């Protein structure tokens, strides 16, 4: 009889292990859909630019940003005026949440930000450094808007 109890106990343990394993499998299977969704959402495949031209424009915009803007706006922030970052919430609050408005501000300046356009006036509002071509400012505006829309992800810049 003692032996039988041992076998019964072993059977109970085996049965509990099977039930536990089944619960673990259910849990793992329940995680599969959200994990796949996260992988797809975060995958570079899911966020690929529409064309090679768009990729090149993003790269050009990123290079221009690194040359002209990163000193004050690193990663979309603002070291001079914290409420004037390049994040969507601040752009919206400051009325600068469209490419056109970002272009205008980059060209003519606003508040403490100098203008970078070739024909920027008045002189005191404009950069004393090199001016940017209209097409460059357009690329910058597109780049800033796309980065803001994505929460300023890190972007690799290819070297030419």
RAWO-V689171 format. One record per run of one state. SS is the DSSP state (H for helix, E for strand, - for the rest). FROM is the first residue (numbers start at 1). TO is the last residue. Records with the same first field share a line. If there is no record, write none. Layout:
SS: FROM-TO / FROM-TO
//
This chain:
-: 1-1 / 43-51 / 69-69 / 77-87 / 94-98 / 111-112 / 116-116 / 118-122 / 127-131 / 133-133 / 150-160
H: 2-42 / 52-68 / 70-76 / 88-93 / 99-108 / 123-125 / 134-149
E: 109-110 / 113-115 / 117-117 / 126-126 / 132-132
//
